[in-house]
C-alpha cells in the first residue's frame, strides 16, 4: 500500500527501512512529482499534433503527386497536340508546295497555249497587210519605171549597125531606137518578173521543189493554211539567201550585164567593157530602183497577202495576142487578136482565191491588171536596113 502524501516527505521509503526520509528529500521528491504531473498534462496536447503530422504529410505528398500527375498528363496532351499541329503544318506545307508546283505548271501551260494560239491565229488568219489596189499601184509603178529607164538607155547609146537576130537585123536604130527600147524593156520586164515570182534566189535547183510542194498544198489545203505556208516559206528562203551574199548588189550586177548584152546585140558602137562602164555610171541608180521595186513586190505578194494568191502575168515572145487577157502597148484600135507578140512591155496582175464549200473547194480567179505587149507588126513602120 502506498504511503500517503505528506508535505516534506516522499511517499516512498528506502528499501528495508521504515524510516521516513527527511523533509529536504521530500521536497525534492515533490518537485519531481510536480514536474512529472506537468509533463503528464502536456502529453495529451502534443500527441494529437504528432499524430496529425504524418497525415498532413501524406496528404501533401498526395497533392504533390496528384499535381505532378496532372501536369504530366497536361504536358503529354500538349505534346500530342503539338505533334498533331506539326503533322498538320507539314501537310499544309506539302499542299502549298504541290499547289505552287501545280500553279507553275498551269502558268507554263497557259503561256505555251497562249503562244500556240497566237501562232495558230497568225497561221490561220487571212488578214492582208496590203490591199489589191495597193499591189496594183506597185505593179504600175514598176512598169512605168521600166519603160522610162529603157527609153533613157536606148537614147543614151548610139546604135550604128543592127546585129540582133531576125527583126533587129533588118531595122536601122540610129535615128529611131524604138526597137532597142522595146528589146531593153522586154528584158527588164522579164528579169523583174523573175525577181517577183521567185521562191528561192539560190537558183532553179532550190526553186522548183518549193514550187512543186506549194502546188500540192494549194490543191489540198485551205486558203488560210496555204497562204500562211507560202508567206513563211518565202520569208525564210529570202532570209537565208540574204545571209549568203549581198542579194541586192548581186541582182543589180546581173541585171546590168543582161541589158548591156542586149545593147551590144542591138549594135551598140562601144565595146562591151566601155558600154558596161558607162552603163553602170549612168544607169546604176535606176536599175537599183527597179530591183528594189521588184523585190518589194516579191515580199508584198508572197508574204503580206494571205486571203488570195497573187502573181504577175508575163507574156513571152512568140505567143498570139488576145485582147481579152492583154493589151497592145501602142493602144491601137481594131482587132489585133492572133498577131504574134514581139515582147512584153509591162507586167499584169492576176488573183486567185480558194473558197471552201463544204467538202469541196471553189476557185475565184480574176485579172486585176492586164499585161502589155508589143506586136511584131510594130516594125512595119520602121526604117529598114538597106541590103
PADREN-497901 format. One record per residue (C-alpha): y, x, z; residue number from 0. Coordinates in steps of 0.25 Angstrom, whole numbers, padded with zeros to 4 digits, always signed. Layout:
<atoms>
<atom py="Y" px="X" pz="Z" n="NUM"/>
...
</atoms>
This chain:
<atoms>
<atom py="+0000" px="+0000" pz="+0000" n="0"/>
<atom py="+0013" px="+0006" pz="-0004" n="1"/>
<atom py="+0023" px="+0009" pz="+0007" n="2"/>
<atom py="+0035" px="+0000" pz="+0008" n="3"/>
<atom py="+0048" px="+0006" pz="+0003" n="4"/>
<atom py="+0057" px="+0011" pz="+0014" n="5"/>
<atom py="+0070" px="+0018" pz="+0012" n="6"/>
<atom py="+0069" px="+0032" pz="+0013" n="7"/>
<atom py="+0055" px="+0033" pz="+0011" n="8"/>
<atom py="+0046" px="+0033" pz="+0000" n="9"/>
<atom py="+0035" px="+0023" pz="-0002" n="10"/>
<atom py="+0024" px="+0034" pz="-0003" n="11"/>
<atom py="+0019" px="+0044" pz="+0008" n="12"/>
<atom py="+0013" px="+0057" pz="+0006" n="13"/>
<atom py="-0002" px="+0057" pz="+0003" n="14"/>
<atom py="-0010" px="+0057" pz="+0016" n="15"/>
<atom py="+0002" px="+0055" pz="+0025" n="16"/>
<atom py="+0008" px="+0043" pz="+0032" n="17"/>
<atom py="+0022" px="+0049" pz="+0034" n="18"/>
<atom py="+0034" px="+0043" pz="+0028" n="19"/>
<atom py="+0042" px="+0052" pz="+0019" n="20"/>
<atom py="+0056" px="+0055" pz="+0024" n="21"/>
<atom py="+0068" px="+0048" pz="+0018" n="22"/>
<atom py="+0072" px="+0058" pz="+0009" n="23"/>
<atom py="+0059" px="+0058" pz="+0001" n="24"/>
<atom py="+0060" px="+0043" pz="+0002" n="25"/>
<atom py="+0074" px="+0043" pz="-0005" n="26"/>
<atom py="+0069" px="+0052" pz="-0016" n="27"/>
<atom py="+0057" px="+0043" pz="-0018" n="28"/>
<atom py="+0066" px="+0031" pz="-0018" n="29"/>
<atom py="+0075" px="+0037" pz="-0028" n="30"/>
<atom py="+0063" px="+0040" pz="-0037" n="31"/>
<atom py="+0059" px="+0025" pz="-0036" n="32"/>
<atom py="+0073" px="+0020" pz="-0039" n="33"/>
<atom py="+0073" px="+0029" pz="-0052" n="34"/>
<atom py="+0059" px="+0024" pz="-0055" n="35"/>
<atom py="+0064" px="+0010" pz="-0054" n="36"/>
<atom py="+0076" px="+0013" pz="-0063" n="37"/>
<atom py="+0066" px="+0019" pz="-0073" n="38"/>
<atom py="+0057" px="+0007" pz="-0072" n="39"/>
<atom py="+0068" px="-0003" pz="-0074" n="40"/>
<atom py="+0073" px="+0005" pz="-0087" n="41"/>
<atom py="+0059" px="+0006" pz="-0093" n="42"/>
<atom py="+0059" px="-0009" pz="-0097" n="43"/>
<atom py="+0072" px="-0008" pz="-0104" n="44"/>
<atom py="+0069" px="+0005" pz="-0112" n="45"/>
<atom py="+0055" px="+0001" pz="-0116" n="46"/>
<atom py="+0059" px="-0011" pz="-0125" n="47"/>
<atom py="+0069" px="-0001" pz="-0132" n="48"/>
<atom py="+0058" px="+0009" pz="-0134" n="49"/>
<atom py="+0048" px="-0002" pz="-0139" n="50"/>
<atom py="+0059" px="-0007" pz="-0149" n="51"/>
<atom py="+0062" px="+0007" pz="-0155" n="52"/>
<atom py="+0049" px="+0008" pz="-0163" n="53"/>
<atom py="+0050" px="-0006" pz="-0169" n="54"/>
<atom py="+0064" px="-0003" pz="-0173" n="55"/>
<atom py="+0060" px="+0010" pz="-0179" n="56"/>
<atom py="+0048" px="+0003" pz="-0186" n="57"/>
<atom py="+0058" px="-0008" pz="-0191" n="58"/>
<atom py="+0068" px="+0003" pz="-0196" n="59"/>
<atom py="+0057" px="+0010" pz="-0203" n="60"/>
<atom py="+0052" px="-0002" pz="-0210" n="61"/>
<atom py="+0066" px="-0006" pz="-0214" n="62"/>
<atom py="+0068" px="+0008" pz="-0220" n="63"/>
<atom py="+0055" px="+0007" pz="-0227" n="64"/>
<atom py="+0058" px="-0006" pz="-0232" n="65"/>
<atom py="+0071" px="-0002" pz="-0237" n="66"/>
<atom py="+0065" px="+0010" pz="-0243" n="67"/>
<atom py="+0055" px="+0002" pz="-0250" n="68"/>
<atom py="+0065" px="-0008" pz="-0255" n="69"/>
<atom py="+0074" px="+0003" pz="-0260" n="70"/>
<atom py="+0061" px="+0010" pz="-0267" n="71"/>
<atom py="+0058" px="-0004" pz="-0273" n="72"/>
<atom py="+0072" px="-0006" pz="-0278" n="73"/>
<atom py="+0072" px="+0009" pz="-0283" n="74"/>
<atom py="+0059" px="+0006" pz="-0291" n="75"/>
<atom py="+0065" px="-0007" pz="-0296" n="76"/>
<atom py="+0078" px="+0000" pz="-0301" n="77"/>
<atom py="+0069" px="+0012" pz="-0307" n="78"/>
<atom py="+0061" px="+0001" pz="-0314" n="79"/>
<atom py="+0074" px="-0006" pz="-0319" n="80"/>
<atom py="+0080" px="+0008" pz="-0323" n="81"/>
<atom py="+0067" px="+0011" pz="-0331" n="82"/>
<atom py="+0068" px="-0002" pz="-0338" n="83"/>
<atom py="+0082" px="+0000" pz="-0341" n="84"/>
<atom py="+0079" px="+0014" pz="-0347" n="85"/>
<atom py="+0068" px="+0007" pz="-0355" n="86"/>
<atom py="+0077" px="-0004" pz="-0360" n="87"/>
<atom py="+0088" px="+0007" pz="-0363" n="88"/>
<atom py="+0078" px="+0015" pz="-0371" n="89"/>
<atom py="+0074" px="+0003" pz="-0378" n="90"/>
<atom py="+0089" px="-0001" pz="-0381" n="91"/>
<atom py="+0091" px="+0014" pz="-0386" n="92"/>
<atom py="+0079" px="+0013" pz="-0395" n="93"/>
<atom py="+0084" px="-0001" pz="-0400" n="94"/>
<atom py="+0098" px="+0005" pz="-0402" n="95"/>
<atom py="+0092" px="+0017" pz="-0410" n="96"/>
<atom py="+0084" px="+0008" pz="-0418" n="97"/>
<atom py="+0096" px="-0001" pz="-0421" n="98"/>
<atom py="+0104" px="+0011" pz="-0425" n="99"/>
<atom py="+0093" px="+0016" pz="-0434" n="100"/>
<atom py="+0092" px="+0003" pz="-0440" n="101"/>
<atom py="+0107" px="+0002" pz="-0441" n="102"/>
<atom py="+0107" px="+0015" pz="-0448" n="103"/>
<atom py="+0096" px="+0011" pz="-0457" n="104"/>
<atom py="+0103" px="-0002" pz="-0461" n="105"/>
<atom py="+0116" px="+0005" pz="-0463" n="106"/>
<atom py="+0110" px="+0015" pz="-0472" n="107"/>
<atom py="+0102" px="+0004" pz="-0479" n="108"/>
<atom py="+0115" px="-0004" pz="-0481" n="109"/>
<atom py="+0122" px="+0008" pz="-0486" n="110"/>
<atom py="+0111" px="+0010" pz="-0496" n="111"/>
<atom py="+0110" px="-0004" pz="-0500" n="112"/>
<atom py="+0125" px="-0005" pz="-0502" n="113"/>
<atom py="+0125" px="+0007" pz="-0511" n="114"/>
<atom py="+0113" px="+0001" pz="-0519" n="115"/>
<atom py="+0121" px="-0012" pz="-0520" n="116"/>
<atom py="+0133" px="-0005" pz="-0525" n="117"/>
<atom py="+0125" px="+0003" pz="-0535" n="118"/>
<atom py="+0118" px="-0010" pz="-0539" n="119"/>
<atom py="+0131" px="-0017" pz="-0541" n="120"/>
<atom py="+0136" px="-0005" pz="-0549" n="121"/>
<atom py="+0124" px="-0005" pz="-0557" n="122"/>
<atom py="+0123" px="-0019" pz="-0560" n="123"/>
<atom py="+0138" px="-0022" pz="-0561" n="124"/>
<atom py="+0143" px="-0026" pz="-0575" n="125"/>
<atom py="+0158" px="-0024" pz="-0572" n="126"/>
<atom py="+0164" px="-0015" pz="-0582" n="127"/>
<atom py="+0175" px="-0005" pz="-0580" n="128"/>
<atom py="+0181" px="-0007" pz="-0594" n="129"/>
<atom py="+0182" px="-0020" pz="-0602" n="130"/>
<atom py="+0178" px="-0021" pz="-0616" n="131"/>
<atom py="+0193" px="-0022" pz="-0620" n="132"/>
<atom py="+0195" px="-0008" pz="-0613" n="133"/>
<atom py="+0183" px="-0002" pz="-0621" n="134"/>
<atom py="+0188" px="-0007" pz="-0634" n="135"/>
<atom py="+0202" px="-0001" pz="-0631" n="136"/>
<atom py="+0195" px="+0012" pz="-0628" n="137"/>
<atom py="+0188" px="+0012" pz="-0641" n="138"/>
<atom py="+0200" px="+0008" pz="-0649" n="139"/>
<atom py="+0208" px="+0019" pz="-0643" n="140"/>
<atom py="+0197" px="+0029" pz="-0647" n="141"/>
<atom py="+0197" px="+0024" pz="-0661" n="142"/>
<atom py="+0212" px="+0026" pz="-0662" n="143"/>
<atom py="+0211" px="+0040" pz="-0657" n="144"/>
<atom py="+0200" px="+0043" pz="-0666" n="145"/>
<atom py="+0208" px="+0038" pz="-0678" n="146"/>
<atom py="+0221" px="+0045" pz="-0675" n="147"/>
<atom py="+0214" px="+0058" pz="-0672" n="148"/>
<atom py="+0206" px="+0058" pz="-0685" n="149"/>
<atom py="+0219" px="+0055" pz="-0693" n="150"/>
<atom py="+0226" px="+0067" pz="-0686" n="151"/>
<atom py="+0215" px="+0077" pz="-0689" n="152"/>
<atom py="+0214" px="+0073" pz="-0703" n="153"/>
<atom py="+0229" px="+0074" pz="-0705" n="154"/>
<atom py="+0230" px="+0088" pz="-0698" n="155"/>
<atom py="+0219" px="+0095" pz="-0706" n="156"/>
<atom py="+0220" px="+0098" pz="-0721" n="157"/>
<atom py="+0208" px="+0094" pz="-0730" n="158"/>
<atom py="+0208" px="+0101" pz="-0743" n="159"/>
<atom py="+0194" px="+0098" pz="-0749" n="160"/>
<atom py="+0184" px="+0088" pz="-0746" n="161"/>
<atom py="+0171" px="+0093" pz="-0741" n="162"/>
<atom py="+0165" px="+0081" pz="-0733" n="163"/>
<atom py="+0153" px="+0074" pz="-0739" n="164"/>
<atom py="+0154" px="+0063" pz="-0748" n="165"/>
<atom py="+0167" px="+0055" pz="-0747" n="166"/>
<atom py="+0175" px="+0067" pz="-0741" n="167"/>
<atom py="+0171" px="+0076" pz="-0752" n="168"/>
<atom py="+0178" px="+0066" pz="-0763" n="169"/>
<atom py="+0191" px="+0064" pz="-0755" n="170"/>
<atom py="+0204" px="+0072" pz="-0754" n="171"/>
<atom py="+0208" px="+0073" pz="-0740" n="172"/>
<atom py="+0221" px="+0082" pz="-0741" n="173"/>
<atom py="+0230" px="+0070" pz="-0744" n="174"/>
<atom py="+0223" px="+0059" pz="-0737" n="175"/>
<atom py="+0214" px="+0064" pz="-0725" n="176"/>
<atom py="+0209" px="+0049" pz="-0723" n="177"/>
<atom py="+0195" px="+0053" pz="-0725" n="178"/>
<atom py="+0195" px="+0065" pz="-0716" n="179"/>
<atom py="+0201" px="+0056" pz="-0705" n="180"/>
<atom py="+0190" px="+0046" pz="-0707" n="181"/>
<atom py="+0180" px="+0057" pz="-0706" n="182"/>
<atom py="+0186" px="+0062" pz="-0693" n="183"/>
<atom py="+0188" px="+0048" pz="-0688" n="184"/>
<atom py="+0173" px="+0045" pz="-0691" n="185"/>
<atom py="+0169" px="+0058" pz="-0684" n="186"/>
<atom py="+0177" px="+0055" pz="-0672" n="187"/>
<atom py="+0172" px="+0041" pz="-0671" n="188"/>
<atom py="+0158" px="+0046" pz="-0672" n="189"/>
<atom py="+0160" px="+0056" pz="-0661" n="190"/>
<atom py="+0167" px="+0047" pz="-0652" n="191"/>
<atom py="+0156" px="+0037" pz="-0653" n="192"/>
<atom py="+0146" px="+0047" pz="-0649" n="193"/>
<atom py="+0155" px="+0050" pz="-0636" n="194"/>
<atom py="+0156" px="+0036" pz="-0633" n="195"/>
<atom py="+0141" px="+0032" pz="-0635" n="196"/>
<atom py="+0134" px="+0044" pz="-0629" n="197"/>
<atom py="+0126" px="+0043" pz="-0617" n="198"/>
<atom py="+0124" px="+0058" pz="-0615" n="199"/>
<atom py="+0133" px="+0069" pz="-0620" n="200"/>
<atom py="+0121" px="+0079" pz="-0620" n="201"/>
<atom py="+0116" px="+0075" pz="-0633" n="202"/>
<atom py="+0106" px="+0065" pz="-0640" n="203"/>
<atom py="+0094" px="+0070" pz="-0632" n="204"/>
<atom py="+0101" px="+0064" pz="-0619" n="205"/>
<atom py="+0108" px="+0053" pz="-0627" n="206"/>
<atom py="+0096" px="+0046" pz="-0634" n="207"/>
<atom py="+0087" px="+0044" pz="-0621" n="208"/>
<atom py="+0098" px="+0037" pz="-0614" n="209"/>
<atom py="+0102" px="+0028" pz="-0625" n="210"/>
<atom py="+0087" px="+0024" pz="-0627" n="211"/>
<atom py="+0086" px="+0022" pz="-0612" n="212"/>
<atom py="+0098" px="+0013" pz="-0611" n="213"/>
<atom py="+0093" px="+0005" pz="-0623" n="214"/>
<atom py="+0081" px="+0001" pz="-0615" n="215"/>
<atom py="+0089" px="-0002" pz="-0603" n="216"/>
<atom py="+0099" px="-0010" pz="-0611" n="217"/>
<atom py="+0087" px="-0018" pz="-0617" n="218"/>
<atom py="+0081" px="-0021" pz="-0603" n="219"/>
<atom py="+0091" px="-0021" pz="-0592" n="220"/>
<atom py="+0103" px="-0030" pz="-0589" n="221"/>
<atom py="+0117" px="-0026" pz="-0594" n="222"/>
<atom py="+0121" px="-0022" pz="-0580" n="223"/>
<atom py="+0109" px="-0013" pz="-0578" n="224"/>
<atom py="+0110" px="-0007" pz="-0592" n="225"/>
<atom py="+0125" px="-0005" pz="-0591" n="226"/>
<atom py="+0125" px="+0002" pz="-0578" n="227"/>
<atom py="+0114" px="+0011" pz="-0582" n="228"/>
<atom py="+0121" px="+0015" pz="-0594" n="229"/>
<atom py="+0134" px="+0017" pz="-0586" n="230"/>
<atom py="+0127" px="+0026" pz="-0576" n="231"/>
<atom py="+0119" px="+0034" pz="-0587" n="232"/>
<atom py="+0131" px="+0037" pz="-0596" n="233"/>
<atom py="+0139" px="+0041" pz="-0584" n="234"/>
<atom py="+0129" px="+0051" pz="-0578" n="235"/>
<atom py="+0126" px="+0056" pz="-0592" n="236"/>
<atom py="+0140" px="+0059" pz="-0595" n="237"/>
<atom py="+0142" px="+0066" pz="-0581" n="238"/>
<atom py="+0130" px="+0075" pz="-0584" n="239"/>
<atom py="+0135" px="+0078" pz="-0598" n="240"/>
<atom py="+0149" px="+0082" pz="-0592" n="241"/>
<atom py="+0143" px="+0091" pz="-0581" n="242"/>
<atom py="+0137" px="+0100" pz="-0592" n="243"/>
<atom py="+0149" px="+0102" pz="-0601" n="244"/>
<atom py="+0163" px="+0098" pz="-0603" n="245"/>
<atom py="+0159" px="+0086" pz="-0611" n="246"/>
<atom py="+0173" px="+0082" pz="-0616" n="247"/>
<atom py="+0176" px="+0096" pz="-0621" n="248"/>
<atom py="+0163" px="+0097" pz="-0628" n="249"/>
<atom py="+0165" px="+0083" pz="-0635" n="250"/>
<atom py="+0179" px="+0087" pz="-0639" n="251"/>
<atom py="+0174" px="+0100" pz="-0645" n="252"/>
<atom py="+0162" px="+0093" pz="-0653" n="253"/>
<atom py="+0171" px="+0082" pz="-0658" n="254"/>
<atom py="+0182" px="+0092" pz="-0663" n="255"/>
<atom py="+0171" px="+0100" pz="-0670" n="256"/>
<atom py="+0166" px="+0087" pz="-0677" n="257"/>
<atom py="+0180" px="+0084" pz="-0682" n="258"/>
<atom py="+0183" px="+0098" pz="-0687" n="259"/>
<atom py="+0169" px="+0097" pz="-0695" n="260"/>
<atom py="+0174" px="+0084" pz="-0701" n="261"/>
<atom py="+0187" px="+0091" pz="-0705" n="262"/>
<atom py="+0180" px="+0103" pz="-0711" n="263"/>
<atom py="+0171" px="+0094" pz="-0719" n="264"/>
<atom py="+0183" px="+0086" pz="-0724" n="265"/>
<atom py="+0189" px="+0099" pz="-0730" n="266"/>
<atom py="+0198" px="+0104" pz="-0719" n="267"/>
<atom py="+0205" px="+0116" pz="-0725" n="268"/>
<atom py="+0203" px="+0124" pz="-0712" n="269"/>
<atom py="+0191" px="+0131" pz="-0707" n="270"/>
<atom py="+0182" px="+0125" pz="-0696" n="271"/>
<atom py="+0188" px="+0135" pz="-0686" n="272"/>
<atom py="+0202" px="+0133" pz="-0689" n="273"/>
<atom py="+0200" px="+0118" pz="-0690" n="274"/>
<atom py="+0193" px="+0117" pz="-0677" n="275"/>
<atom py="+0204" px="+0125" pz="-0670" n="276"/>
<atom py="+0215" px="+0117" pz="-0676" n="277"/>
<atom py="+0208" px="+0104" pz="-0673" n="278"/>
<atom py="+0205" px="+0107" pz="-0658" n="279"/>
<atom py="+0220" px="+0111" pz="-0657" n="280"/>
<atom py="+0226" px="+0099" pz="-0663" n="281"/>
<atom py="+0216" px="+0088" pz="-0660" n="282"/>
<atom py="+0209" px="+0093" pz="-0648" n="283"/>
<atom py="+0216" px="+0083" pz="-0639" n="284"/>
<atom py="+0214" px="+0071" pz="-0648" n="285"/>
<atom py="+0199" px="+0074" pz="-0649" n="286"/>
<atom py="+0198" px="+0076" pz="-0634" n="287"/>
<atom py="+0205" px="+0062" pz="-0632" n="288"/>
<atom py="+0195" px="+0056" pz="-0642" n="289"/>
<atom py="+0183" px="+0062" pz="-0634" n="290"/>
<atom py="+0189" px="+0057" pz="-0621" n="291"/>
<atom py="+0191" px="+0043" pz="-0626" n="292"/>
<atom py="+0177" px="+0042" pz="-0631" n="293"/>
<atom py="+0171" px="+0048" pz="-0618" n="294"/>
<atom py="+0179" px="+0037" pz="-0611" n="295"/>
<atom py="+0173" px="+0026" pz="-0620" n="296"/>
<atom py="+0159" px="+0032" pz="-0617" n="297"/>
<atom py="+0162" px="+0030" pz="-0602" n="298"/>
<atom py="+0168" px="+0017" pz="-0603" n="299"/>
<atom py="+0158" px="+0011" pz="-0612" n="300"/>
<atom py="+0146" px="+0018" pz="-0606" n="301"/>
<atom py="+0149" px="+0017" pz="-0591" n="302"/>
<atom py="+0160" px="+0007" pz="-0588" n="303"/>
<atom py="+0155" px="-0005" pz="-0595" n="304"/>
<atom py="+0142" px="-0012" pz="-0590" n="305"/>
<atom py="+0144" px="-0026" pz="-0594" n="306"/>
<atom py="+0140" px="-0023" pz="-0608" n="307"/>
<atom py="+0137" px="-0011" pz="-0617" n="308"/>
<atom py="+0148" px="-0006" pz="-0626" n="309"/>
<atom py="+0147" px="+0004" pz="-0637" n="310"/>
<atom py="+0155" px="+0010" pz="-0648" n="311"/>
<atom py="+0152" px="+0005" pz="-0663" n="312"/>
<atom py="+0151" px="+0016" pz="-0673" n="313"/>
<atom py="+0149" px="+0014" pz="-0687" n="314"/>
<atom py="+0143" px="+0026" pz="-0695" n="315"/>
<atom py="+0146" px="+0030" pz="-0709" n="316"/>
<atom py="+0137" px="+0024" pz="-0720" n="317"/>
<atom py="+0136" px="+0011" pz="-0713" n="318"/>
<atom py="+0140" px="-0002" pz="-0720" n="319"/>
<atom py="+0153" px="-0009" pz="-0716" n="320"/>
<atom py="+0152" px="-0022" pz="-0708" n="321"/>
<atom py="+0165" px="-0029" pz="-0706" n="322"/>
<atom py="+0159" px="-0037" pz="-0694" n="323"/>
<atom py="+0156" px="-0025" pz="-0686" n="324"/>
<atom py="+0166" px="-0015" pz="-0691" n="325"/>
<atom py="+0180" px="-0013" pz="-0697" n="326"/>
<atom py="+0185" px="-0005" pz="-0708" n="327"/>
<atom py="+0195" px="+0006" pz="-0703" n="328"/>
<atom py="+0205" px="+0002" pz="-0714" n="329"/>
<atom py="+0205" px="-0012" pz="-0711" n="330"/>
<atom py="+0202" px="-0016" pz="-0725" n="331"/>
<atom py="+0201" px="-0031" pz="-0728" n="332"/>
<atom py="+0189" px="-0036" pz="-0736" n="333"/>
<atom py="+0175" px="-0035" pz="-0735" n="334"/>
<atom py="+0170" px="-0021" pz="-0732" n="335"/>
<atom py="+0156" px="-0024" pz="-0728" n="336"/>
<atom py="+0145" px="-0016" pz="-0734" n="337"/>
<atom py="+0154" px="-0004" pz="-0737" n="338"/>
<atom py="+0150" px="+0010" pz="-0732" n="339"/>
<atom py="+0156" px="+0015" pz="-0720" n="340"/>
<atom py="+0162" px="+0029" pz="-0721" n="341"/>
<atom py="+0164" px="+0032" pz="-0706" n="342"/>
<atom py="+0168" px="+0025" pz="-0693" n="343"/>
<atom py="+0183" px="+0026" pz="-0689" n="344"/>
<atom py="+0183" px="+0018" pz="-0676" n="345"/>
<atom py="+0172" px="+0014" pz="-0665" n="346"/>
<atom py="+0169" px="+0000" pz="-0662" n="347"/>
<atom py="+0164" px="-0006" pz="-0649" n="348"/>
<atom py="+0152" px="-0015" pz="-0646" n="349"/>
<atom py="+0148" px="-0022" pz="-0634" n="350"/>
<atom py="+0134" px="-0028" pz="-0629" n="351"/>
<atom py="+0131" px="-0036" pz="-0616" n="352"/>
<atom py="+0117" px="-0039" pz="-0612" n="353"/>
<atom py="+0117" px="-0053" pz="-0605" n="354"/>
<atom py="+0105" px="-0057" pz="-0597" n="355"/>
<atom py="+0100" px="-0071" pz="-0600" n="356"/>
<atom py="+0088" px="-0074" pz="-0590" n="357"/>
<atom py="+0077" px="-0064" pz="-0594" n="358"/>
<atom py="+0083" px="-0060" pz="-0607" n="359"/>
<atom py="+0096" px="-0053" pz="-0612" n="360"/>
<atom py="+0107" px="-0057" pz="-0622" n="361"/>
<atom py="+0116" px="-0047" pz="-0628" n="362"/>
<atom py="+0130" px="-0050" pz="-0631" n="363"/>
<atom py="+0135" px="-0040" pz="-0642" n="364"/>
<atom py="+0150" px="-0039" pz="-0647" n="365"/>
<atom py="+0158" px="-0029" pz="-0655" n="366"/>
<atom py="+0171" px="-0026" pz="-0647" n="367"/>
<atom py="+0177" px="-0017" pz="-0657" n="368"/>
<atom py="+0173" px="-0015" pz="-0672" n="369"/>
<atom py="+0171" px="-0001" pz="-0677" n="370"/>
<atom py="+0180" px="+0004" pz="-0689" n="371"/>
<atom py="+0174" px="+0011" pz="-0701" n="372"/>
<atom py="+0179" px="+0018" pz="-0714" n="373"/>
<atom py="+0172" px="+0014" pz="-0726" n="374"/>
<atom py="+0168" px="+0023" pz="-0737" n="375"/>
<atom py="+0178" px="+0015" pz="-0746" n="376"/>
<atom py="+0189" px="+0022" pz="-0739" n="377"/>
<atom py="+0189" px="+0034" pz="-0748" n="378"/>
<atom py="+0191" px="+0025" pz="-0761" n="379"/>
<atom py="+0206" px="+0026" pz="-0760" n="380"/>
<atom py="+0206" px="+0041" pz="-0756" n="381"/>
<atom py="+0209" px="+0052" pz="-0766" n="382"/>
<atom py="+0196" px="+0058" pz="-0772" n="383"/>
<atom py="+0194" px="+0073" pz="-0773" n="384"/>
<atom py="+0194" px="+0077" pz="-0788" n="385"/>
<atom py="+0182" px="+0083" pz="-0793" n="386"/>
</atoms>
